[in-house]
Amino acid sequence: MAALLGSLRALPLSTDQQDYFTELFSPSAVQRIGHRLATIGEVRTLAFVGLSPRLVRLYLAE
């Protein structure tokens, strides 16, 4: 998740979005993210680059 956060920090996101992703993918969220991956198979959210929504998708590799 640290690599994902690093990639998201490279995008021109607002401070609010950066804070949201930092919390969503923080080390304290590992258990929650792992549970969601195990039960649903993915975690999805949107990042807005300007006015364009971009899907951020974390999923299990096969």
N, C-alpha and C positions, 0 to 999 in steps of 0.2 A: 504494500500500500504506500510505502514511502516513495517508490518509483512513480506511482500514479500521481501522488501529490506533487512531486517534482515536475512532472509533465504538465499538470494543471497550472502550476505557478508560472510556467512559461507562456501561458495564454494571456491575452489582454482582457482579463476578467476584472469586474468591479471588486472593491474591497469586501463588500458584503458576500459576493460569491466565493472569493478566496477564503473568507472566514467560514462559510458554510462547508466547503470541501475539506478544509482543515479539520473541522469537527466531525464530519461524516466519515472520513477515512483516517481518523486519528488512531494511535496505538490502543487507546481505551475502547475502540470500536471493533477490535479484532474478533471478539467472541460473537458480537451481533452480526457482523459481516459473514463470519464463518457459518453461523446458523442459517442465515438467509441463503448462502450459497448451497448449503447441504439440503435445504428444504425446497427452495424455489429454483436454484440453479444459476441465479444471477442477481446482480444489484444494478439498477439503472436509475439515472437521474439526468437532468439537463444542465448544460452550461450554455450561457448566452454570451456569444462573442459578438459584441455590438448588439444588433437586433436579431441575429441569426441563432436559433437554438441548435445545439450540438448534443448528441446523445453521448453520455459517458456510461459505458457498460463494463462491468466487472463480472467475469464468468469463469467457470472451471474449464481448464484445458483438457482435451481428451487424451 
